[in-house]
Structure formats: structure tokens, C-alpha cells
Amino acid sequence: MSEHCVTDIHQHLWPTAFIEELRGRTRPPLLDGWTLRLAGEPPYEVVPEDHDPVLRARLDPDVRRIAVSLSSPLGIELLPPDEAAPLLDAWHAGVLDLPEPFWGWASVQLTEPDLDTLSALLAGDLVGLQVPATALVTPRALERLAPVLAIAEAADKPVLVHPGPEPAAAESLPPWWPAVVGYTGQLQAAWWAWHTAGRALLPRLRICFAAAAGLAPVHHERLAMRGGGPLTLDQAVFVDTSSYGRQALDAVVRVLGIDALVLGSDRPYATWTDPHLGAAAEFAVRVSNPLHLLEGVRP
């Protein structure tokens, strides 16, 4: 990648073989035609064109590199190993076969993770490892996940923390509820778990939290007020821009500084919103900061 390469570190695009694996399932997560059915969310009508790489690349012609990830709310990483394996195999083979400008994040089954296979995947052309926020919502959970994250650290590849599956609700809720309430809560918990225990466990890991970590950084004043100590800036911890705009991203930058913010659009579920922080900030978010997150990683 050149120093002027605009990089979107967070999009979703399903390869054909992966779609067929989802269609072959009889219980969630599954695709019924183009209707996505998950245990904890209302049915979602997938737009077929959203998963056409040619059409997707045309949406952002200035973006030279797009890292696509398995959507962790599907819950695939937490399926039994025999159910997760064909989906993950189809995912990895499919994203490695995508044309430019696409690049893929690896995923791994988490209850019985195959660390040797993950190590082999990260030794290849995948950008890094995505994990669901639900796997590190407490410091103890982060400790249990550390052997998986250590594989990415050893490979000098970053980790993307993405919202995970939401449990089925006991009452009827608006369709936006999981994304606005559940996902942000997961990300905030994962941020605080990392803040508490992450760096001591994984001293060299580069890590990025999707959706500005659910705006957890903005709550550092409250942490200090409640006895949690001052904010410690970490040059290897990033947050992406997905689903937020000027007000939220300005607040995050005031806490973490501009160097922590990277472009993550979350297409096709959201789009990049220019926070109007100035030309230098835009260059940092879209070009130089993603290069730092992906330091040493080559497609």
C-alpha cells in the first residue's frame, strides 16, 4: 500500500460459497432465500447487490483497500465446532479469492479454537483477526481469550473487535434496538476489559474497536470520578468510525486524539460520514492511521 492509500478497515461482503453454506442451515444463523434469520434479531432482508464485489468497489472509487469481515452478530464463532467449520472454511476461501480492492479478516471458532489453523491463516494474506466483543466483556473473559489474541500478536497482525450476537429478547423491541443498545453495550464492556487487563496480557498487540468502542472513550471522565484512574493513551489501540458522525467522532477525538481514529464504514449497513474535522484529520483517519493499525501487513 502506498502512503496515500485510502483504507476502509471495516466492511462486510459475503462470498458466494459462504452464502450457500448459510442457506444450507436449518437453524439460525441461516439464509432463507435472501432473508437472514438470527436468534436474537428480527429477520433481515439482505440486498443481493450488497454482496457483489464489482458493485461494492464502485461505491467508493477513492478507497484503494477494503478489509471485509465476517459479521460477528451471526454468531458463527460461537457455534459448535462441527457447525462452525464449514462456514469458516467457506468464509476464508471466499475472501482470499475476492478481487482487488478487497482484503479479508480471519475469524475463529472460540469455544474450541484451532490455534494452529489460525496461525497458518494469519501467516498468509489475511489482514488480521476479528473477534466478537461478547468474547471479552470482562477482564476474566479477556484472559480466557488471550491465547487466541496472542496468535495475532505473534503474527504481527491486528485484531478487530466487532459486535457479537445479541440474545433473543423477552419482549418486542424496535428493529434498531440490537445495533443501538446491545452492540454499543458489548463494545463498551470490551473496551473496559481491555483497559483493565489487555496491555499486561498482550504487550505488542495492535487492536481496533469497531463503532468507536460504543463511545466508551467518552466515559473516561466518569471512570476517573469513580476511582478507575486516569486515561492512559495507547498508540496501538484504535477505534473505527462506523455508524458515527461529527458529534460523536469529535468527542472521541477530544479524548483519544486523532491518531486513534481509523476509517471503518460498516458497508452495507452504514456509510462513511465525514466528521468535518479538517483536511489533515481526514487524511489521518482515511490514510495514515489505517497504515499504522496495519503496520507491516501487506495484501
Rosetta blueprint (number, residue, H / E / L):
1 M L
2 S L
3 E L
4 H L
5 C L
6 V E
7 T E
8 D E
9 I E
10 H E
11 Q E
12 H L
13 L L
14 W L
15 P L
16 T H
17 A H
18 F H
19 I H
20 E H
21 E H
22 L H
23 R H
24 G L
25 R L
26 T L
27 R L
28 P L
29 P L
30 L E
31 L E
32 D E
33 G L
34 W L
35 T E
36 L E
37 R E
38 L L
39 A L
40 G L
41 E L
42 P L
43 P L
44 Y E
45 E E
46 V L
47 V L
48 P H
49 E H
50 D H
51 H H
52 D L
53 P H
54 V H
55 L H
56 R H
57 A H
58 R H
59 L H
60 D L
61 P L
62 D L
63 V E
64 R E
65 R E
66 I E
67 A E
68 V E
69 S L
70 L L
71 S L
72 S H
73 P H
74 L H
75 G L
76 I H
77 E H
78 L H
79 L L
80 P L
81 P H
82 D H
83 E H
84 A H
85 A H
86 P H
87 L H
88 L H
89 D H
90 A H
91 W H
92 H H
93 A H
94 G H
95 V H
96 L H
97 D L
98 L L
99 P L
100 E L
101 P L
102 F E
103 W E
104 G E
105 W E
106 A E
107 S L
108 V L
109 Q L
110 L L
111 T L
112 E L
113 P L
114 D L
115 L H
116 D H
117 T H
118 L H
119 S H
120 A H
121 L H
122 L H
123 A L
124 G L
125 D L
126 L L
127 V L
128 G E
129 L E
130 Q E
131 V E
132 P E
133 A H
134 T H
135 A H
136 L H
137 V L
138 T L
139 P H
140 R H
141 A H
142 L H
143 E H
144 R H
145 L H
146 A H
147 P H
148 V H
149 L H
150 A H
151 I H
152 A H
153 E H
154 A H
155 A L
156 D L
157 K L
158 P L
159 V E
160 L E
161 V E
162 H E
163 P L
164 G L
165 P L
166 E L
167 P L
168 A L
169 A L
170 A L
171 E L
172 S L
173 L L
174 P L
175 P L
176 W L
177 W H
178 P H
179 A H
180 V H
181 V H
182 G H
183 Y H
184 T H
185 G H
186 Q H
187 L H
188 Q H
189 A H
190 A H
191 W H
192 W H
193 A H
194 W H
195 H H
196 T H
197 A H
198 G H
199 R H
200 A H
201 L H
202 L L
203 P L
204 R L
205 L L
206 R L
207 I E
208 C E
209 F E
210 A H
211 A H
212 A H
213 A H
214 G H
215 L H
216 A H
217 P H
218 V H
219 H H
220 H H
221 E H
222 R H
223 L H
224 A H
225 M H
226 R L
227 G L
228 G L
229 G L
230 P L
231 L L
232 T L
233 L L
234 D L
235 Q L
236 A L
237 V E
238 F E
239 V E
240 D E
241 T L
242 S L
243 S L
244 Y L
245 G L
246 R H
247 Q H
248 A H
249 L H
250 D H
251 A H
252 V H
253 V H
254 R H
255 V H
256 L H
257 G L
258 I H
259 D H
260 A H
261 L E
262 V E
263 L L
264 G L
265 S L
266 D L
267 R E
268 P L
269 Y L
270 A L
271 T L
272 W L
273 T L
274 D L
275 P L
276 H L
277 L L
278 G L
279 A H
280 A H
281 A H
282 E H
283 F H
284 A H
285 V H
286 R H
287 V H
288 S H
289 N H
290 P H
291 L H
292 H H
293 L H
294 L L
295 E L
296 G L
297 V L
298 R L
299 P L
